[in-house]
Amino acid sequence: MGIKIGMCGTGAFADCFIPLFKAHPDVDSVVLCDLNAEKLKEKCEKHGITNSSPSLDALCESDVDAVAVITQHHLHGPQAVQALKTGKHVYSAVPAAISMEEITELVKTVEETGHIYMIGETSYYYPCTLFCRDKFQKGEFGQIVYAEGEYIHDHSHGLIDAYKWRYGKDWKQKLGIPPMFYPTHSISMVTSVTGAHATHVCGMGIEDHREYTLPPKTEEEKEYREADYYARKDSYWKNPYSNETILCKMSDGSVMRINEFRRAGHTGTCGMSMIGTDGSYEQQINHTGEGYSTKAAIWLNKNLDDRQDVSPMIACEGVADADVGGDMDKVTGTDGTHEGASKMHDLARLPKEFLGLPNGHAGSHQFMVDDFVKACVSGKTPPNSVWDAARYLVPGLIGHESAMNGSVLMEVPDFGDPK
């Protein structure tokens, strides 16, 4: 007998996961939930779902075993706590919370209820992370000296439409969220490889002066410039920084640098590099390709003759088709983040019911869904537990506080290892 899952939020991102939860062999049924009745009806018809719920309150009172929270960023923490306290397991889109108070309450609630919580952190499953994790576990890095992660996503690349959708008429006031309130993609790539966590952080912010030398290329970019959201007196966030960097002292003695940039003349990337005493991994955008998951990557050590181009190992393409681990058909029209799988992904461990279904964000979607469902069924702590989620988030929250206070070095609170 399988579980019953409620999907709270049926926006564009939910479309990526509804088919996967519906197809999983350990899921008996899926219930869709949204405050927008028209959108809820449309998504139920689109995905062939017969059960729906008009609100999270109603969903929590129903007989679902688990709730997947795929709503606006500022709702994730409180909604996860609400669902956990009513006896549900919880899967949450990132970030887990947007304040120390919220993440503290979330960890406390998981510990008190004993229910499963998993953060849907895509970077944990990225090919670059899998490659480095394998090398680290084999001891080929030696001692980690330095690591860096970065998430570069200019606001003009689709974020304005997303904010309009989320916040309606108030979108301009809500657009200036501190970049370090969304650090989990970058931080998780490093910490999920080494198992170390940040103990101290120094944050630095780049104030947005909104000076442009070239005319806008699109109407969206023009609107983005005119919004002037970092200088607005009515800004919800009171945040002057469009780009932020943190430098962290890690529990293993290494140093970690994280970049979160929201205004950059860049196509966008989510990637990492890592230097050890015996071996190193370096990565950058591949000029021959497009998108987040097309990287130029190299593995190297002290011997100049041993350098390896590992770009083919981490390249994502197509979707899993025909046979598990078999050939992958090309998918057209992707933006680089929504590609199927790489040679680093263990497709054989996925349910056969996922064959031919979409994947996304560098091959991560199918693995996230599978890990969460298996955790709910087995009762075992999943990857990306609430304690992991806290370690992905808290250095960013404290790092922003550091930046706002003259870049002072601050201690990073830690909630401990996964239980």
Secondary structure, 3 states (H helix, E strand, C coil): CCEEEEEECCCCCHHHHHHHHHHCCCEEEEEEECCCHHHHHHHHHHHCCCEEECCHHHHHHCCCCEEEECCCHHHHHHHHHHHHHCCCEEEECCCCCCCHHHHHHHHHHHHHHCCCEEECCHHHHCHHHHHHHHHHHCCCCCCEEEEEEEEECCCCCCHHHHHHHHHHHHHHHHCCCCHHHCCHHHHHHHHHHHCCCEEEEEEEEEECCCCCCCCCCCHHHHHHHHHCCCCCCCCCCCCCEEEEEEEEEECCCCEEEEEEECCCCCCCEEEEEEEECCCEEEEEECCCCCCCCCEEEEEECCCHHHCEECHHHHCCECEECCCCCCCEECCCCCCCCCCCECCCCCHHHCCHHHCCCCCCCCCCHHHHHHHHHHHHHHCCCCCCCHHHHHHHHHHHHHHHHHHHCCCCCEECCCCCCCC
